[in-house]
Amino acid sequence: MPKITFKNPIGPKSTGPLTFECRKGLTILDAAEESGARVGHACGGNLACSTCHVYVEEGIDTLGEVSDKENDIMDKAFDVRPESRLACQCKVGDEDLVIEITQESLQAWLDENPDERKKLAQQRAAVGS
């Protein structure tokens, strides 16, 4: 089974990467949901927003081609790079992937999970950061 490694599964203060073994054909977004990695998805993974924007650092060649619609939606994303993809559109193949979650996607996840956002704010206040 292929593995996905999320380099920053809970944001910049992640204590290390999260590696998740997943079945072929699962989207990166679904793998993030199953593993607990914080990939935003305001549209529910329906290719209507760019909040699941990730950087595929290893294994990008094993993913399907970028569709015209994905390319159009990617125009809404911030800090688009050659390794940028929308996690809802990338199906895992036979190879392992290394993913960095964008700041945009992490913020979207926090916006979608207000209880977690509140906990994070309380933790930051407690340590004075």
LUMDREN-760164 format. One line per 8 residues: number of its first residue (from 1); for each residue x, y, z of N, C-alpha, C. Coordinates in Angstrom, 1 decimal, m for minus. Layout:
% LUMDREN-760164
NUM> X Y Z X Y Z X Y Z  ...
END
This chain:
% LUMDREN-760164
1> 0.8 m1.2 0.0 0.0 0.0 0.0 0.9 1.2 0.0  0.5 2.3 m0.8 1.2 3.5 m0.8 1.1 4.2 0.6  2.1 5.1 0.8 2.1 5.9 2.0 2.0 7.4 1.7  1.4 8.2 2.5 1.4 9.6 2.3 2.0 10.2 3.6  3.0 11.0 3.4 3.6 11.7 4.6 3.2 13.1 4.5  2.5 13.6 5.5 2.2 15.0 5.7 3.3 15.6 6.5  4.1 16.5 5.9 5.2 17.1 6.6 4.8 18.0 7.8  3.6 18.6 7.7 3.1 19.6 8.7 1.7 19.3 9.0
9> 1.3 18.1 9.6 m0.1 17.7 9.7 m0.9 18.6 10.5  m0.4 19.3 11.5 m1.2 20.2 12.3 m0.7 21.7 12.2  0.0 22.0 11.2 0.5 23.3 11.0 2.0 23.5 11.3  2.4 24.8 11.4 3.8 25.1 11.6 4.4 24.5 12.9  3.6 24.3 13.9 4.1 23.8 15.2 4.0 22.3 15.3  3.9 21.6 14.2 3.8 20.1 14.2 5.1 19.6 14.8  5.0 18.6 15.6 6.2 18.0 16.2 7.0 17.1 15.3  6.4 16.8 14.1 7.0 15.9 13.1 6.0 15.5 12.1
17> 6.5 14.8 11.1 5.6 14.4 10.0 4.6 13.3 10.5  3.6 13.2 9.7 2.6 12.1 9.9 2.6 11.2 8.7  2.9 10.0 8.8 2.9 9.1 7.7 1.7 8.1 7.8  1.0 8.0 6.7 m0.3 7.3 6.8 m0.3 6.3 5.6  m0.5 5.1 5.9 m0.7 4.1 4.8 m2.1 4.1 4.3  m2.2 4.3 3.0 m3.6 4.4 2.5 m3.8 3.5 1.2  m5.0 3.3 0.9 m5.3 2.5 m0.3 m5.3 3.3 m1.6  m4.9 2.7 m2.6 m4.8 3.3 m3.9 m6.2 3.8 m4.3
25> m6.2 4.9 m5.0 m7.5 5.5 m5.4 m8.1 6.5 m4.4  m7.6 6.5 m3.2 m8.1 7.5 m2.2 m7.5 8.9 m2.6  m8.3 9.9 m2.4 m7.7 11.2 m2.7 m6.9 11.7 m1.5  m6.0 12.6 m1.8 m5.1 13.1 m0.7 m6.0 13.7 0.4  m7.1 14.4 0.0 m8.0 15.0 0.9 m8.6 13.9 1.8  m9.1 12.8 1.2 m9.7 11.7 2.1 m8.6 11.1 3.0  m7.4 11.0 2.5 m6.3 10.5 3.3 m6.0 11.4 4.5  m6.1 12.7 4.2 m5.9 13.7 5.3 m7.0 13.6 6.4
33> m8.2 13.4 5.9 m9.3 13.3 6.8 m9.2 12.0 7.7  m8.8 10.9 7.1 m8.7 9.7 7.8 m7.5 9.7 8.8  m6.4 10.4 8.4 m5.2 10.4 9.3 m5.2 11.5 10.3  m6.1 12.5 10.2 m6.1 13.7 11.1 m5.3 14.8 10.7  m4.7 14.8 9.4 m4.0 16.0 8.9 m4.9 17.1 8.6  m4.5 18.3 8.9 m5.4 19.5 8.7 m5.4 20.1 7.3  m6.1 19.5 6.4 m6.3 20.0 5.1 m7.7 20.6 5.0  m7.8 21.8 4.7 m9.1 22.5 4.6 m9.9 22.0 3.4
41> m11.2 22.2 3.5 m12.0 21.8 2.3 m13.4 22.4 2.5  m13.4 23.7 2.3 m14.7 24.5 2.5 m15.8 24.0 1.6  m15.5 23.5 0.4 m16.5 23.1 m0.5 m16.9 21.6 m0.4  m16.3 21.0 0.6 m16.5 19.6 0.8 m15.8 18.7 m0.2  m14.8 19.2 m0.9 m14.1 18.4 m1.8 m14.8 18.3 m3.2  m15.5 19.3 m3.5 m16.3 19.3 m4.8 m15.7 20.2 m5.9  m14.4 20.5 m5.8 m13.8 21.3 m6.8 m14.5 22.7 m7.0  m14.8 23.3 m5.9 m15.4 24.6 m6.0 m14.7 25.7 m5.3
49> m13.5 25.3 m4.6 m12.7 26.3 m3.9 m11.3 25.9 m4.0  m10.4 26.6 m3.4 m9.0 26.2 m3.4 m8.4 25.9 m2.0  m9.3 25.7 m1.0 m8.9 25.5 0.3 m8.1 24.2 0.6  m8.2 23.3 m0.3 m7.4 22.0 m0.1 m6.1 22.1 m0.9  m5.6 23.3 m1.1 m4.3 23.5 m1.9 m3.2 22.9 m1.0  m2.4 22.0 m1.7 m1.2 21.4 m1.0 m0.1 21.5 m2.0  1.1 21.2 m1.5 2.3 21.1 m2.3 2.7 19.6 m2.2  2.8 19.0 m3.4 3.2 17.6 m3.5 4.8 17.6 m3.8
57> 5.5 17.4 m2.7 7.0 17.5 m2.8 7.6 16.2 m3.3  7.0 15.1 m3.2 7.5 13.8 m3.8 6.3 13.0 m4.3  6.5 12.5 m5.5 5.4 11.7 m6.1 4.5 12.4 m7.0  4.7 13.6 m7.3 3.7 14.4 m8.1 3.5 13.7 m9.5  4.6 13.1 m10.0 4.5 12.5 m11.3 3.6 11.2 m11.3  3.2 10.7 m10.2 2.4 9.5 m10.1 0.9 9.9 m10.0  0.6 11.2 m9.9 m0.8 11.7 m9.8 m1.3 11.9 m11.2  m2.6 11.9 m11.4 m3.2 12.2 m12.7 m2.9 13.6 m13.1
65> m3.1 13.9 m14.4 m2.9 15.2 m15.0 m3.8 16.2 m14.3  m3.4 17.5 m14.3 m4.2 18.6 m13.8 m5.3 18.8 m14.8  m6.6 18.8 m14.4 m7.7 19.1 m15.3 m7.8 20.6 m15.5  m8.5 21.0 m16.6 m8.7 22.4 m16.8 m9.5 23.0 m15.7  m10.5 22.3 m15.1 m11.3 22.8 m14.0 m10.4 23.0 m12.8  m9.5 22.1 m12.5 m8.6 22.2 m11.3 m7.7 23.4 m11.5  m7.2 23.5 m12.8 m6.3 24.6 m13.1 m7.0 26.0 m12.9  m8.3 26.1 m13.3 m9.1 27.3 m13.1 m9.3 27.6 m11.6
73> m9.6 26.6 m10.8 m9.8 26.8 m9.4 m8.5 27.2 m8.7  m7.4 26.6 m9.2 m6.1 26.9 m8.6 m5.7 28.4 m8.8  m6.3 29.1 m9.7 m6.1 30.5 m9.9 m6.6 31.3 m8.7  m7.5 30.7 m7.9 m8.0 31.3 m6.6 m7.0 31.2 m5.4  m6.1 30.2 m5.6 m5.2 29.9 m4.5 m4.1 30.9 m4.3  m3.5 30.9 m3.1 m2.3 31.7 m2.8 m1.0 31.0 m2.9  0.0 31.6 m3.3 1.4 31.0 m3.4 1.4 29.7 m4.2  0.8 29.8 m5.4 0.8 28.6 m6.3 2.2 28.3 m6.8
81> 2.6 27.1 m6.8 4.0 26.7 m7.2 3.8 25.5 m8.2  4.9 25.2 m8.9 4.8 24.0 m9.8 4.3 22.8 m9.2  4.6 22.6 m7.9 4.2 21.4 m7.2 2.8 21.5 m6.5  2.1 22.6 m6.8 0.7 22.8 m6.2 m0.3 21.9 m6.8  m1.2 21.3 m6.0 m2.3 20.6 m6.5 m3.5 20.8 m5.5  m4.7 20.5 m5.9 m5.8 20.5 m5.0 m6.0 19.1 m4.5  m6.0 18.9 m3.2 m6.0 17.6 m2.6 m7.2 16.8 m2.9  m8.3 17.5 m3.2 m9.6 16.7 m3.5 m9.5 16.1 m4.9
89> m8.5 16.5 m5.7 m8.5 16.0 m7.1 m7.3 15.0 m7.3  m6.5 14.8 m6.4 m5.4 13.9 m6.5 m5.6 12.5 m5.9  m5.7 11.5 m6.8 m5.9 10.2 m6.3 m4.6 9.5 m6.2  m4.4 8.8 m5.1 m3.2 8.1 m4.8 m3.0 6.9 m5.7  m1.8 6.8 m6.2 m1.5 5.7 m7.1 m0.7 4.7 m6.4  0.3 4.1 m7.0 1.1 3.0 m6.4 2.3 3.6 m5.6  2.7 4.8 m5.8 3.9 5.4 m5.2 3.6 6.2 m3.9  4.5 6.3 m3.1 4.4 7.1 m1.9 4.4 8.6 m2.2
97> 3.8 9.4 m1.4 3.7 10.9 m1.6 4.2 11.6 m0.4  4.8 12.7 m0.6 5.2 13.6 0.5 4.5 14.9 0.3  3.7 15.4 1.2 2.8 16.5 1.1 3.1 17.6 2.1  3.2 18.8 1.7 3.2 20.0 2.6 1.8 20.7 2.5  1.2 20.9 3.6 m0.1 21.6 3.6 0.2 23.1 3.6  m0.5 23.8 2.7 m0.2 25.2 2.6 m0.8 25.9 3.8  m0.3 27.1 4.0 m0.9 28.0 5.1 m2.3 28.3 4.8  m2.7 28.5 3.6 m4.1 28.8 3.2 m5.0 27.6 3.6
105> m4.5 26.4 3.4 m5.3 25.2 3.7 m5.4 25.0 5.2  m4.3 25.2 5.9 m4.3 25.1 7.4 m5.3 26.1 8.0  m5.3 27.3 7.5 m6.2 28.3 8.0 m7.7 28.0 7.7  m7.9 27.5 6.5 m9.2 27.0 6.1 m9.7 25.9 7.1  m8.8 25.0 7.4 m9.2 23.9 8.3 m9.6 24.5 9.7  m8.8 25.4 10.2 m9.1 26.0 11.5 m10.4 26.8 11.4  m10.7 27.4 10.3 m12.0 28.1 10.1 m13.1 27.2 10.1  m12.9 26.0 9.6 m13.9 24.9 9.5 m14.1 24.2 10.8
113> m13.2 24.3 11.7 m13.2 23.6 13.0 m13.0 24.6 14.1  m14.0 25.4 14.4 m13.8 26.5 15.4 m13.4 26.1 16.8  m13.8 24.9 17.2 m13.4 24.4 18.6 m11.9 24.2 18.6  m11.4 23.6 17.5 m9.9 23.4 17.5 m9.2 24.8 17.4  m9.8 25.7 16.6 m9.2 27.0 16.5 m9.1 27.7 17.9  m10.2 27.5 18.7 m10.3 28.1 20.0 m9.2 27.5 20.9  m9.1 26.2 20.9 m8.1 25.5 21.7 m6.7 26.0 21.3  m6.4 26.1 20.0 m5.1 26.6 19.6 m4.8 28.0 20.1
121> m5.8 28.9 20.1 m5.7 30.2 20.5 m5.4 30.2 22.0  m6.0 29.4 22.8 m5.8 29.3 24.2 m4.4 28.8 24.5  m3.9 27.8 23.8 m2.6 27.3 23.9 m1.6 28.4 23.7  m1.8 29.1 22.6 m0.8 30.2 22.3 m0.8 31.3 23.4  m2.0 31.6 23.9 m2.1 32.6 24.9 m1.4 32.1 26.2  m1.5 30.8 26.5 m0.9 30.3 27.7 0.7 30.3 27.6  1.2 30.2 26.4 2.7 30.2 26.3 3.2 31.6 25.8  2.3 32.5 25.6 2.7 33.9 25.3 3.2 34.0 23.9
129> 2.7 33.2 22.9 3.2 33.4 21.5 2.1 34.0 20.6
END
